[in-house]
Amino acid sequence: MAKKLESEMIPLTKLFSQDFFFRIPEYQRPFLWDDEDFTNLIDDLDSAQRDEPYFLGTLVLHKSRDGEYDVVDGQQRLTALCILLACMRDSLATTDDNTLTLEIHEKIFQAAKKLDSIPSRNRLQVKDQAVFNAMIGTPGGTSQPLADSELKNAISRRYESARSVFWEKLHAMREQDRESFAIFVTQNCTLIYVATDTFEDAFRLFTVVNDRGKQLRRIDVLKAYNLDPSYVTTADSRAKYALQWEEMENQLGETQFENIFSLLRLIYIKEKPQFDLHKEFEQKILGQPKMPKPGPEFLDQLEKYVDLYDALFVDRDYLDPAGDAPHVAYQTLMEAMVTYFSASEWKACVLAFAAKFDNCRLYDFVLLIEKIYLDHWVAGTRKDERYGVYTSILKNIDKATTPDEIVAEITISTSKIEDACRAQNFYTASHAKYLLVRAEIVADELDHARHFQVRSIEHVLPQTPKKGGRWDTAFSRSEREELTDSAGNLVLLSKSKNSKASNREFEQKKVTYLKDRVTSFPRSVQVLEYEEWTPEIIRARTETFSATVLRDPHTKP
């Protein structure tokens, strides 16, 4: 495994000593702990047995030189522990004996020693160094809240949150208890550190070690790989691209930013996943023929895809609202697809199409992709088969010279989707909500982009009608079995309803659910037009639903 491996369980008093200096490398995420994490940490420490060791977890380190380590896994805990040490230091500064205050500060900050040619430096070098220096590296830095002018970014606010949580807990203690707590934390709290002399081996160790904090992700490893000095040769360039990476993640949010790497893997390789994400990028993509080179080329290409993803799936403003393109229909339809489609491979096709052909025929292409997804969904198509379809489309996009070629060669039968719309058990199907929303989109005038936020699906003919009531007599048992869960009997509610009204008669239900603005959806509101609710009406609505649900929302009949 590792060529050289250091591993030892040590108390904090040794971890924060002359033997260790830590650096948070560029590829790491920012400091992300929140109030709950800080509260859990100090509450656990405060309630621990003072005469027994308390285990704080494992650090995975990449040793750069003797006594100096890059933190691969554990930066959240190390940073939080430094803030806690600073709070303990400052909370003890008012005592007559300042010995503990000075000793704690020496664990955070190494003073210069001219005779030994030792420079002054922080024990932990972080990415957010300014706020760290002001609060942690300066005696008395935690005794007052940060000024409003210092709280303009999320990192400073997290530091202030930690300071506030720790400070409140410490000042609830008596002076002698604060002293014993400080001694306990430094002497009895232990960590295991594992260090290797290569990043690759350190990451392998990370994959088998738990971290109490926010773990390093596969995309963080890709970040490290692409920021390697052999690819990004100057410190200024590495800092610039590290910041660019963080801005891209903030732009999309953590979940969608991670998802875009899976989409890019599919766009680049055009086959189903075989290995771990970072392994496939390193072995099959970066630096391979016709692929982006690691470093600036990939990072710049990633930024373009992030902007494109944002425009297509988040802001959904990629089609020109001032032009002839069906901008409003695209926005409304794409919002529904993003909200209700659980799998995401289809997004890779839309990304690749837009990257090559801009917005020319994009709306037509999206309509086709929607039908492909729905065909797979209603048929329960296996993932491997879905990948085969999408990779084939991606390969065709690569070869095509015009978007018309792609749109013309995709043929998809909608018969399975139409049959699914006619199913007696439609209500219980996973695709029911999306198709009901799709029908609302078709029925809407779409004079502006719509967001169909569904609170619930309601049966007009109730599932459990009152015995002897009108519902019970107007519908035979076989008709109720046939029609209750069919699409024609279902409406979407946009607001919460009174559950006691579910079994009311038709006239009462119309008043309760529809006239009282419990729904603003156009197809659902159509129920108001009926004076009675019969088996024939439900069957007719089901057939109309099946025939029109996939109609292009931009071209009304």
Secondary structure by P-SEA (a helix, b strand, c coil): cccbbbbbbccccccccccbbbbbccccccccccaaaaaaaaaaaaaccccbbbbcbbbbbbbccccbbbbcccaaaaaaaaaaaaaaaaaacccccaaaaaaaaaaacccccccccbbbbbcccccaaaaaaacccccccccccccccccccaaaaaaaaaaaaaaaaaaaccaaaaaaaaaaaaccbbbbbbbcccaaaaaaaaaacccccccccaaaaaaaaaacccccccaaaaaaaaaaaaaaaaaccaaaaaaaaaaaaaaaccccccccaaaaaacccccccccccccaaaaaaaaaaaaaaaaccccccccccccccaaaaaaaaaaaaaacccccaaaaaaaaaaaaccccaaaaaaaaaaaaaaaaaaacccaaaaaaaaaaaaaaaaacccaaaaaaabbbbaaaaaaaaaccccccccaaaaaaaaaaaaaccccccccccccbbbbccccccccccaaaaaccaaaaaacccccccbbbbccccccccccccaaaaaaaccccccccccccccccccccccaaaaaaaaaaaaacccccccccc
